[in-house]
Amino acid sequence: MNKKLLKVGNEEIKLNPVTDFPLWVGSNMAEVFGEKTETKMSAGMHEIFKTEVTYDMFSDDILYILEGSVELEVDDKKEVFSSGDFAYMFNGTKVNLKVSDYVKLIFIAYPATWKD
């Protein structure tokens, strides 16, 4: 593996049902970079259907909304993020995520070990 430049082509990105991470069971995810590629950051695509979950952040995350919308609440501050919006969430933050219908997003997380 070339440790200076990695490429994952569009045809290689497959959204698969999440079965091994209880918080996201019922959603679809494709982790493009992360532990499998031995990168320090994780990145991928996540498709989330109607849900509301509260969780603690174990990484710094950037989200880019491709389709739909998501409401994020941190410390009693609520923001709705829609197609074309970016969100940044800090490690150690408690987040309430609410999807009223559907959202498809790109995530970037540091460190890549966020699932541990």
Protein Blocks (a to p, Z undefined) as FASTA:
>chain_A
ZZkbccddfklpccdddfkbmklgoiacddfbdjknopabdcddddddddddddddfbdc
ddddfbgcddddeehiacdddehiacdddehiacddddfkbccdddddddfklmZZ
